[in-house]
């Protein structure tokens, strides 16, 4: 496995706003990451985010409701265990990000920086959104890196993307109050019909632009799904002072 994008992969990212690198992670590294993630999930090792706190479709109504302590995200991965940070700052990740963002790359600890889980029974549906909606940087040019720790498909809540949306502008009325794409509008329905849902195997990695619309369904299987996700930006694309994006220091790659 080479440590740089091929020309056709860079072209795919430029045109679609996402690209999948197959088998990027060594099985032994992936298994170690998954082992730690499972242990932290079983212990509800803080900080965590619960499905009930988001109120997305299908989530438990409250922390006291059945399934209320279903974990959605194990937060602050970089300080949870060295295995998470080591992969997020590893040479194969850094080399590809430099092709997309420039030579000086930073890992943003304030966004993503987590193990994302989809649990059986009580996982929720995440609507169509752009990650940049709640992020505040000088430029909307960030890249997220999503490592599948197991197989990901529509059945267990795998990611779907609408290609090309990172290069489009959207009027405010096409979004709801929480900045999700309104699925009741014909123009949005036509856009959603173009969606792609890449089936990911354990060790596959998706690189996607912060303006690419994406969504994920509920986990309808009997097994939990785990993914490790980090977000990166160029050193000269700093978060705006006093915002959530500026709440934690970035890590230089």
Secondary structure, DSSP 8 states (H G I E B T S, - for coil): --SS--HHHHHHHHHHSEEEETT-S-HHHHHHHHHHHHHHHHHT-SSEEEGGGTT-TTS-SSTTSTTTT-EEEE--HHHH-HHHHHHHT-HHHHHHHHHHH-SSEEE-TTSS-EEEEE-TTT---EEEE-GGGG--BSSS-EEEEEEESS-B-GGGT-EEE-TTGGG----GGGB-TTS-B-TTSHHHHHHHTT-B---B-TT-EEEEETTS-EEE----SSS-EEEEEEEEEETTS-B-TTSGGGSS--EE-
